[in-house]
């Protein structure tokens, strides 16, 4: 994975090509960012294994799921020196999530789930400071008297600026470069594990258990593939913007066990989850709009068809059950900056 060092950022920022997208944060600049995602999935196959038997999804059983997540933050570029960006202070203004599921059996509506999620991280502040000895960005709580949990800090993503999407050289209209899939983790993961908590009790349901709300946002432990970026146009409409088209295939996987266990505990669900894992493949198309005058991202959109496999193991009433579900659907992700 590309390491976003201050020196690398500075090298890009001081390029001489006025039309080349570059990061150029100003001291004490404050920007507001909104990240959102929507994933629509439909069950196409599945099997439950228990007691030595395999029970496939019955004919006439339909399951449609919609995952949504939104994240609003305010970033202050607190320290910017001759050697580049050294510290960024982020406030998590709002964090929300949604999970809708509809079950149909033999053409008749059987069940529906409407669940919302929130996070105690909302309203909290986190600072990322460059550690030159470790050559890494280190996250700490802005509230030193009541610091956030260290594991939560370690799980958060730093790059909401699209820094990893930038080329490592000066480019112009018509040029292309490669973005390795791991650089998309901050967008596809949409903030990583934000410790979302279910706000209702709809997930404590026999037909649509809590494990169903495992989202593609949790499948970013391992990402492979690449996205091709093409600088297609210089837009001069209310400013100067580089329009960059993105296209590629990404495969992602991740362990969702920890978050699913939290949901089970919150909802007093009957099943005792042992493990949950998500694997997904996405054909991505999108667009990055870079503000050349201000030197930061203006907007980013990604979308495309996707396949998702959910594998889970649970224990219920003393019996071990294995669940494997295959979904097809469509995902969309966006980031806008004010």
C-alpha positions as MATLAB code, in Angstrom:
seq = 'XXXXXXXXXXXXXXXXXXXXXXXXXXXXXXXXXXXXXXXXXXXXXXXXXXXXXXXXXXXXXXXXXXXXXXXXXXXXXXXXXXXXXXXXXXXXXXXXXXXXXXXXXXXXXXXXXXXXXXXXXXXXXXXXXXXXXXXXXXXXXXXXXXXXXXXXXXXXXXXXXXXXXXXXXXXXXXXXXXXXXXXXXXXXXXXXXXXXXXXXXXXXXXXXXXXXXXXXXXXXXXXXXXXXXXXXXXXXXXXXXXXXXXXXXXXXXXXXXXXXXXXXXXXXXXXXXXXXXXXXXXXXXXXXXXXXXXXXXXXXXXXXXXXXXXXXXXXXXXXXXXXXXXXXXXXXXXXXXX';
ca = [
       0.000    0.000    0.000;
       1.227    3.484   -0.800;
       2.448    5.326    2.325;
       1.144    8.898    2.350;
       4.174   10.659    3.787;
       4.209   14.448    4.221;
       7.183   14.608    1.901;
       5.368   12.725   -0.842;
       2.370   15.032   -0.461;
       4.623   18.073   -0.601;
       6.334   16.810   -3.725;
       2.972   16.517   -5.449;
       1.809   19.873   -4.103;
       4.824   21.766   -5.408;
       4.597   20.443   -8.969;
       4.886   23.067  -11.693;
       2.025   21.862  -13.895;
      -0.945   24.077  -13.033;
      -3.395   21.583  -14.524;
      -2.047   18.561  -12.654;
      -4.189   17.463   -9.662;
      -2.187   17.939   -6.488;
      -2.777   18.154   -2.770;
      -2.121   21.658   -1.423;
      -3.565   22.013    2.058;
      -3.281   25.477    3.594;
      -2.460   26.040    7.246;
      -5.681   26.154    9.340;
      -7.898   25.350    6.357;
     -11.187   23.763    7.477;
     -13.216   21.559    5.135;
     -16.423   19.580    5.604;
     -16.662   16.139    4.027;
     -19.677   13.886    3.515;
     -19.209   10.225    2.660;
     -22.127    7.952    1.865;
     -22.839    4.503    0.492;
     -25.817    2.473   -0.651;
     -25.675   -1.246   -1.421;
     -28.677   -3.157   -2.769;
     -28.467   -6.954   -2.652;
     -30.720   -9.835   -3.670;
     -30.243  -13.416   -2.499;
     -29.504  -15.775   -5.411;
     -28.352  -18.925   -3.606;
     -27.654  -20.236   -0.140;
     -27.375  -23.211    2.145;
     -27.567  -23.901    5.884;
     -25.620  -26.832    7.290;
     -26.618  -28.288   10.640;
     -26.713  -31.750   12.172;
     -25.020  -33.318    9.163;
     -27.585  -32.101    6.636;
     -27.565  -29.357    4.016;
     -30.704  -27.274    3.670;
     -30.692  -25.087    0.547;
     -32.721  -21.935    0.215;
     -36.244  -23.151   -0.613;
     -37.888  -22.383   -3.928;
     -40.029  -19.289   -3.770;
     -37.961  -17.687   -1.000;
     -36.778  -14.156   -1.836;
     -34.617  -11.853    0.266;
     -33.739   -8.291   -0.696;
     -31.435   -6.151    1.433;
     -30.437   -2.480    1.334;
     -27.472   -1.192    3.345;
     -26.893    2.556    3.757;
     -24.255    4.495    5.643;
     -23.467    8.210    5.958;
     -20.519    9.932    7.570;
     -20.045   13.693    8.012;
     -16.760   15.098    9.315;
     -15.058   18.466    9.694;
     -11.307   18.458    9.081;
      -8.828   21.102   10.185;
      -5.366   21.015    8.598;
      -3.770   22.027   11.876;
      -0.083   21.847   11.033;
       1.325   22.411    7.574;
       4.995   23.267    7.224;
       7.680   23.355    4.606;
       7.876   19.582    4.806;
       4.151   19.143    4.163;
       1.065   18.220    6.160;
       1.968   17.165    9.701;
      -1.329   17.132   11.609;
      -5.011   16.969   10.787;
      -7.779   17.328   13.394;
     -11.102   15.664   12.582;
     -14.502   16.023   14.231;
     -17.059   13.293   13.522;
     -20.188   15.412   13.173;
     -22.727   12.744   12.224;
     -22.653    8.980   11.710;
     -25.738    7.051   10.607;
     -26.548    3.702    9.071;
     -29.562    1.832    7.813;
     -30.534   -1.766    7.094;
     -33.725   -2.708    5.245;
     -34.676   -6.300    4.461;
     -37.745   -7.693    2.734;
     -38.645  -11.384    2.707;
     -41.108  -12.854    0.215;
     -42.248  -16.493    0.194;
     -44.148  -17.881   -2.778;
     -44.992  -14.372   -3.901;
     -46.408  -13.218   -0.564;
     -44.649  -10.691    1.713;
     -43.511  -12.619    4.786;
     -41.363  -10.265    6.803;
     -39.644   -6.899    6.744;
     -36.898   -5.294    8.801;
     -36.249   -1.573    9.139;
     -33.235   -0.934   11.356;
     -31.160    2.187   11.951;
     -27.699    2.522   13.449;
     -25.765    5.227   15.271;
     -22.304    5.550   16.786;
     -20.971    7.050   19.997;
     -18.087    8.326   17.895;
     -20.395   11.109   16.649;
     -19.343   14.366   18.259;
     -15.864   13.073   19.079;
     -12.579   14.420   17.755;
      -9.506   12.586   16.476;
      -6.118   13.968   15.459;
      -3.734   12.309   13.026;
      -0.115   13.329   13.494;
       2.778   12.256   11.313;
       5.371   10.194   13.219;
       8.619   10.513   11.296;
      10.321    7.754   13.305;
       7.632    5.188   12.521;
       6.834    6.747    9.116;
       3.137    6.477    9.866;
       0.127    8.588   10.773;
      -0.794    8.115   14.447;
      -4.366    8.679   15.677;
      -5.061   10.201   19.103;
      -8.155   11.599   20.817;
      -8.603   15.363   20.833;
     -10.185   15.013   24.271;
      -7.201   14.019   26.400;
      -9.325   13.802   29.574;
     -11.692   11.218   28.081;
      -9.772    9.478   25.289;
     -11.313    7.066   22.825;
     -10.540    3.366   22.975;
      -7.179    2.529   21.395;
      -8.644   -0.300   19.287;
     -11.253    2.060   17.858;
      -8.574    4.614   16.970;
      -6.479    1.952   15.253;
      -9.463    0.868   13.142;
     -10.297    4.338   11.800;
      -9.272    5.461    8.326;
      -7.194    8.581    7.792;
      -7.567    9.437    4.103;
     -10.898   11.091    3.322;
      -9.132   13.554    1.008;
      -8.555   11.188   -1.889;
      -4.803   11.540   -1.422;
      -4.175    7.936   -2.416;
      -5.982    8.530   -5.719;
      -3.474   11.128   -6.886;
      -0.761   10.280   -9.428;
       2.846   10.263   -8.250;
       3.887   12.487  -11.159;
       2.650   15.542  -13.017;
      -0.156   14.660  -15.418;
      -2.313   16.382  -17.994;
      -5.449   15.708  -20.003;
      -5.210   12.280  -21.626;
      -2.813   10.777  -19.088;
      -3.596    7.622  -17.100;
      -2.290    6.046  -13.905;
      -3.034    2.998  -11.772;
      -4.684    3.030   -8.334;
      -4.130   -0.186   -6.373;
      -7.298   -1.512   -4.741;
      -6.095   -1.063   -1.110;
      -6.025    2.695   -1.707;
      -9.839    2.603   -1.947;
     -10.322    1.239    1.579;
     -11.292    4.605    3.078;
     -14.091    5.046    0.526;
     -15.388    1.468    0.224;
     -14.968    0.941    3.967;
     -16.596    4.295    4.654;
     -14.748    5.023    7.842;
     -13.967    1.419    8.827;
     -15.483   -0.019   12.013;
     -17.291    2.966   13.519;
     -18.825    0.793   16.266;
     -22.349    1.322   14.981;
     -25.112    0.267   17.354;
     -28.593   -0.871   16.363;
     -31.226    1.585   17.549;
     -34.253   -0.712   17.409;
     -35.021   -4.393   17.836;
     -35.978   -5.447   14.321;
     -32.803   -7.501   13.901;
     -33.768   -9.881   16.726;
     -35.789  -11.868   14.233;
     -35.828  -15.561   13.361;
     -36.071  -15.030    9.594;
     -33.652  -12.097    9.248;
     -31.034  -12.545   12.003;
     -28.491   -9.940   13.051;
     -25.731  -11.489   10.961;
     -27.574  -10.379    7.807;
     -26.611   -6.773    8.455;
     -22.924   -7.482    7.814;
     -22.113   -4.862    5.193;
     -19.596   -4.621    2.342;
     -18.053   -1.760    4.342;
     -16.641   -4.462    6.621;
     -15.034   -6.329    3.708;
     -11.945   -4.143    3.474;
      -9.411   -6.170    5.465;
      -7.982   -7.418    2.179;
      -8.468   -5.715   -1.182;
      -7.028   -6.793   -4.515;
      -7.270   -5.534   -8.070;
      -6.676   -2.137   -9.574;
      -8.503    0.882  -10.903;
      -7.372    2.848  -13.950;
      -7.591    6.634  -13.600;
      -7.824    8.737  -16.775;
      -7.582   12.535  -16.792;
     -10.278   13.208  -19.377;
     -11.046   16.915  -19.113;
     -10.138   20.267  -17.595;
     -13.432   21.820  -16.472;
     -13.620   25.604  -16.147;
     -17.096   26.241  -14.779;
     -17.135   28.246  -11.564;
     -13.515   27.294  -10.986;
     -10.862   25.011  -12.426;
     -11.358   21.293  -11.954;
      -9.639   18.160  -13.198;
     -12.213   15.529  -14.214;
     -10.789   12.063  -13.803;
     -12.646    8.899  -14.844;
     -12.110    5.721  -12.810;
     -12.658    2.130  -13.954;
     -11.593   -1.249  -12.608;
     -12.368   -4.481  -10.794;
     -11.897   -4.898   -7.058;
     -12.186   -7.973   -4.856;
     -12.506   -7.471   -1.114;
     -12.877   -9.630    1.959;
     -13.149   -9.023    5.666;
     -13.983  -10.490    9.055;
     -17.276   -9.104   10.387;
     -17.390  -11.295   13.492;
     -16.623   -8.612   16.069;
     -19.322   -6.229   14.909;
     -21.883   -9.009   14.534;
     -21.171  -10.146   18.093;
     -21.856   -6.609   19.285;
     -25.217   -6.621   17.481;
     -26.119   -9.968   19.042;
     -25.283   -8.650   22.513;
     -27.277   -5.455   21.957;
     -30.331   -7.360   20.774;
     -30.159  -10.390   23.087;
     -30.374  -12.565   19.988;
     -30.793  -16.316   20.462;
     -28.010  -17.393   18.119;
     -24.433  -17.480   19.446;
     -22.307  -16.261   16.551;
     -18.852  -17.757   16.218;
     -17.639  -16.253   12.961;
     -18.848  -14.085   10.068;
     -16.897  -13.309    6.932;
     -17.741  -11.319    3.803;
     -16.244  -11.613    0.330;
     -17.282   -9.322   -2.495;
     -16.277   -8.457   -6.046;
     -17.204   -5.149   -7.668;
     -16.934   -3.786  -11.217;
     -16.312   -0.141  -10.404;
     -16.912    2.908  -12.571;
     -16.711    6.448  -11.294;
     -15.403    9.970  -11.404;
     -13.063   12.105   -9.336;
     -13.397   15.889   -9.553;
     -10.321   17.685   -8.221;
     -10.334   21.379   -7.337;
      -7.114   22.645   -8.919;
      -7.293   26.101   -7.337;
      -7.836   24.895   -3.772;
      -5.728   21.789   -4.130;
      -8.207   19.302   -2.695;
     -10.902   16.863   -3.739;
     -14.270   18.317   -4.710;
     -16.202   15.086   -5.233;
     -15.814   11.378   -5.841;
     -18.373    8.854   -7.052;
     -18.003    5.106   -7.517;
     -20.630    2.546   -8.458;
     -21.143   -0.784  -10.129;
     -22.581   -4.300  -10.047;
     -21.327   -6.602   -7.333;
     -21.410  -10.145   -6.005;
     -21.277  -10.797   -2.262;
     -20.854  -13.985   -0.255;
     -21.638  -14.110    3.462;
     -20.308  -17.053    5.468;
     -21.255  -17.428    9.113;
     -21.018  -19.996   11.857;
     -23.245  -19.909   14.922;
     -24.371  -22.079   17.777;
     -28.036  -22.247   18.686;
     -29.588  -24.522   21.296;
     -26.371  -26.547   21.443;
     -26.182  -27.138   17.686;
     -23.518  -25.689   15.391;
     -24.887  -24.157   12.209;
     -23.022  -22.986    9.109;
     -24.634  -20.480    6.790;
     -23.459  -19.547    3.307;
     -25.421  -16.993    1.303;
     -24.707  -15.618   -2.160;
     -26.039  -12.236   -3.258;
     -25.988  -10.142   -6.408;
     -26.597   -6.425   -6.491;
     -25.322   -2.926   -6.990;
     -23.255   -0.575   -4.873;
     -22.629    3.165   -4.919;
     -20.198    5.281   -2.906;
     -19.632    9.019   -2.829;
     -17.575   11.714   -1.161;
     -18.243   15.445   -1.401;
     -16.293   18.338    0.068;
     -17.525   21.789    1.051;
];
